[in-house]
Amino acid sequence: MAVRVVIAGGSFGGLTTAYELRRHLGPDQATITVISKERRFTFVPSLPGVAMGTRRLEQISFDLAEPLAAKHVGFVHDTVTGVDTGRRLVVTEAGEHPYDFLVVATGHRSANEAVEGLGPFDGPGHSPMSAPEATELRSAVRALLGEPGPVVVGAAPGASCIGPAYELAFELDHLLRRRKLRHQVPITFLTPEPFLGHMGMGGAGKIRQLLEGELEERDISFATSAAVRKITAEAVEVEGAPPVPSVLSIVIPPLAGVDAVANSVGLANPKGFVPIDAHYRHQSVDGVYAVGVAVAMAPVGETPVPVNLPKTGHMTEQMAQIAARDITSRIGGRGGGLAAELSARCVLDMGDRGAYMAVDPVRPPRNAIPTVSEGRRWLLAKRAFERTYLWHAKRGRRMPATLGW
Ligand SMILES: Cc1cc2nc3c(=O)[nH]c(=O)nc-3n(C[C@H](O)[C@H](O)[C@H](O)COP(=O)(O)OP(=O)(O)OC[C@H]3O[C@@H](n4cnc5c(N)ncnc54)[C@H](O)[C@@H]3O)c2cc1C
């Protein structure tokens, strides 16, 4: 009888795991089912572009059902409400799905409650963490263009996804300069990082100097080790400092695991993330794996204001490949696959140019001196990467390993 693999989540982690498993396991060996509450795959790294009006959601997303069916992967458009690890069942709003192997790839819940006033739908603060939030931010940016005023962009204490905060500050600066409105909009960048470019991974070579130069060149004032506490319609309140006036406040929240995972007995840590081993197997529940933002990962070290380790798209894909190899190997009776250190490649969109950084491994000390580079070519590379990624993902093809993020 075919082994049943159920994958919760249909984004970078879920899709990569499904395709990678199918590459090695025929339909007679394994049934693979992806359950996702979204009908579409969205290229999340382009959400800041949606917020700035340079990308449309339709351009950066596609329906999951057809490409998955073409690879003989089942697709269930439904919301997972819990996992019964004792009975090996994934419970959804509409039914139950038995599994032999489960891969949790449900990403994050934005813990907006960490900062009073961080909305966007129930408070004045904005964030681009999902398609609806990025769309909402686009309206707020349009309103700013009609009625310019001071802006704060930054990240909250405990945030892990800090790259998009830099992107939004630079992209907004670029947009305002193009519209000749920049002189009416003071921009302040507030970050919990102990130094610019820490990014939750202890920095990356010369990225600190690069970002400092860019912020200064563009007249963006900044504060590091800043603990954003409250957002109102007129200001952002920071611990131990005077409030910063702001009519548009964009703050990246700390992340937590989604409720369905956080509330399933024995599945997650107190933050709702899944504890995993080097093969992305659950540390104590047999048959369960987790990949991507859903996994628990310790920060690189203590900082005056907490900053957490990022789980980037590139890292997510590596985790999915390791987990899929491990499952394949176990199904084939070979015990388990090889573990590997994660590396990270990332391109920051700065509006008129891009900054590239590559670290290997993610956590310092590192075997290789990080690569950091800047220029218009990286902006073009980032835009080309989005299109190439979507082209490959729609066809179930593996991205060429040499292409960056
Ligand atoms: C604004 C922004 C910009 C970013 N930019 C970059 C970048 O430039 N480069 C980079 O490498 N990384 C970037 N990242 C990080 C990258 O997007 C993540 O690493 C990646 O999305 C993680 O993939 P994932 O599959 O783990 O989770 P997600 O992409 O969060 O997907 C989780 C999936 O699970 C589904 N799901 C959640 N709960 C349930 C449930 N209960 N039932 C069923 N389905 C559920 C969701 O609908 C979603 O489809 C960015 C992130 C953000 C937010």
The ligand as an SDF file (V2000), in Angstrom:
LIG
                    3D

 53 58  0  0  0  0  0  0  0  0999 V2000
    7.2330   40.8120    3.2230 C   0  0  0  0  0  0  0  0  0  0  0  0
    8.1870   39.6590    3.1540 C   0  0  0  0  0  0  0  0  0  0  0  0
    9.2910   39.7370    2.3050 C   0  0  0  0  0  0  0  0  0  0  0  0
   10.2010   38.6690    2.2440 C   0  0  0  0  0  0  0  0  0  0  0  0
   11.2810   38.7480    1.4130 N   0  0  0  0  0  0  0  0  0  0  0  0
   12.1170   37.6970    1.2720 C   0  0  0  0  0  0  0  0  0  0  0  0
   13.2100   37.7350    0.3540 C   0  0  0  0  0  0  0  0  0  0  0  0
   13.4130   38.7420   -0.3330 O   0  0  0  0  0  0  0  0  0  0  0  0
   14.0020   36.6400    0.2540 N   0  0  0  0  0  0  0  0  0  0  0  0
   13.7760   35.5220    1.0040 C   0  0  0  0  0  0  0  0  0  0  0  0
   14.5210   34.5520    0.8700 O   0  0  0  0  0  0  0  0  0  0  0  0
   12.7640   35.4580    1.9020 N   0  0  0  0  0  0  0  0  0  0  0  0
   11.9280   36.5150    2.0430 C   0  0  0  0  0  0  0  0  0  0  0  0
   10.8840   36.4510    2.9240 N   0  0  0  0  0  0  0  0  0  0  0  0
   10.7030   35.2220    3.7090 C   0  0  0  0  0  0  0  0  0  0  0  0
    9.9410   34.1760    2.8910 C   0  0  0  0  0  0  0  0  0  0  0  0
    8.8000   34.7460    2.3210 O   0  0  0  0  0  0  0  0  0  0  0  0
    9.5960   33.0220    3.8080 C   0  0  0  0  0  0  0  0  0  0  0  0
   10.8060   32.4130    4.1830 O   0  0  0  0  0  0  0  0  0  0  0  0
    8.7270   31.9950    3.1210 C   0  0  0  0  0  0  0  0  0  0  0  0
    7.5030   32.5590    2.7160 O   0  0  0  0  0  0  0  0  0  0  0  0
    8.4860   30.8500    4.0830 C   0  0  0  0  0  0  0  0  0  0  0  0
    7.7460   29.8660    3.4400 O   0  0  0  0  0  0  0  0  0  0  0  0
    6.8260   28.8670    4.2740 P   0  0  0  0  0  0  0  0  0  0  0  0
    6.3070   27.8860    3.3000 O   0  0  0  0  0  0  0  0  0  0  0  0
    7.5620   28.3910    5.4570 O   0  0  0  0  0  0  0  0  0  0  0  0
    5.6560   29.7860    4.8830 O   0  0  0  0  0  0  0  0  0  0  0  0
    4.6400   30.7940    4.2180 P   0  0  0  0  0  0  0  0  0  0  0  0
    5.1610   31.3660    2.9530 O   0  0  0  0  0  0  0  0  0  0  0  0
    4.2380   31.7230    5.2980 O   0  0  0  0  0  0  0  0  0  0  0  0
    3.3960   29.8890    3.8470 O   0  0  0  0  0  0  0  0  0  0  0  0
    2.6090   29.2010    4.7600 C   0  0  0  0  0  0  0  0  0  0  0  0
    1.4630   28.5710    4.0170 C   0  0  0  0  0  0  0  0  0  0  0  0
    0.6770   27.8040    4.9340 O   0  0  0  0  0  0  0  0  0  0  0  0
   -0.6750   28.1270    4.7790 C   0  0  0  0  0  0  0  0  0  0  0  0
   -1.3490   27.9290    6.0630 N   0  0  0  0  0  0  0  0  0  0  0  0
   -1.1350   28.6120    7.2160 C   0  0  0  0  0  0  0  0  0  0  0  0
   -1.9580   28.1490    8.1800 N   0  0  0  0  0  0  0  0  0  0  0  0
   -2.6800   27.1670    7.6280 C   0  0  0  0  0  0  0  0  0  0  0  0
   -3.6900   26.3000    8.1370 C   0  0  0  0  0  0  0  0  0  0  0  0
   -4.1110   26.3820    9.3850 N   0  0  0  0  0  0  0  0  0  0  0  0
   -4.2400   25.4070    7.2790 N   0  0  0  0  0  0  0  0  0  0  0  0
   -3.8180   25.3120    5.9940 C   0  0  0  0  0  0  0  0  0  0  0  0
   -2.8720   26.1090    5.4730 N   0  0  0  0  0  0  0  0  0  0  0  0
   -2.2930   27.0090    6.2850 C   0  0  0  0  0  0  0  0  0  0  0  0
   -0.6670   29.5820    4.3330 C   0  0  0  0  0  0  0  0  0  0  0  0
   -1.8590   29.9130    3.6860 O   0  0  0  0  0  0  0  0  0  0  0  0
    0.5390   29.6140    3.3980 C   0  0  0  0  0  0  0  0  0  0  0  0
    0.1780   29.2020    2.0980 O   0  0  0  0  0  0  0  0  0  0  0  0
    9.9760   37.5100    3.0270 C   0  0  0  0  0  0  0  0  0  0  0  0
    8.8660   37.4470    3.8890 C   0  0  0  0  0  0  0  0  0  0  0  0
    7.9820   38.5050    3.9440 C   0  0  0  0  0  0  0  0  0  0  0  0
    6.7720   38.4110    4.8530 C   0  0  0  0  0  0  0  0  0  0  0  0
  1  2  1  0
  2  3  1  0
  2 52  2  0
  3  4  2  0
  4  5  1  0
  4 50  1  0
  5  6  2  0
  6  7  1  0
  6 13  1  0
  7  8  2  0
  7  9  1  0
  9 10  1  0
 10 11  2  0
 10 12  1  0
 12 13  2  0
 13 14  1  0
 14 15  1  0
 14 50  1  0
 15 16  1  0
 16 17  1  0
 16 18  1  0
 18 19  1  0
 18 20  1  0
 20 21  1  0
 20 22  1  0
 22 23  1  0
 23 24  1  0
 24 25  2  0
 24 26  1  0
 24 27  1  0
 27 28  1  0
 28 29  2  0
 28 30  1  0
 28 31  1  0
 31 32  1  0
 32 33  1  0
 33 34  1  0
 33 48  1  0
 34 35  1  0
 35 36  1  0
 35 46  1  0
 36 37  1  0
 36 45  1  0
 37 38  2  0
 38 39  1  0
 39 40  1  0
 39 45  2  0
 40 41  1  0
 40 42  2  0
 42 43  1  0
 43 44  2  0
 44 45  1  0
 46 47  1  0
 46 48  1  0
 48 49  1  0
 50 51  2  0
 51 52  1  0
 52 53  1  0
M  END
$$$$
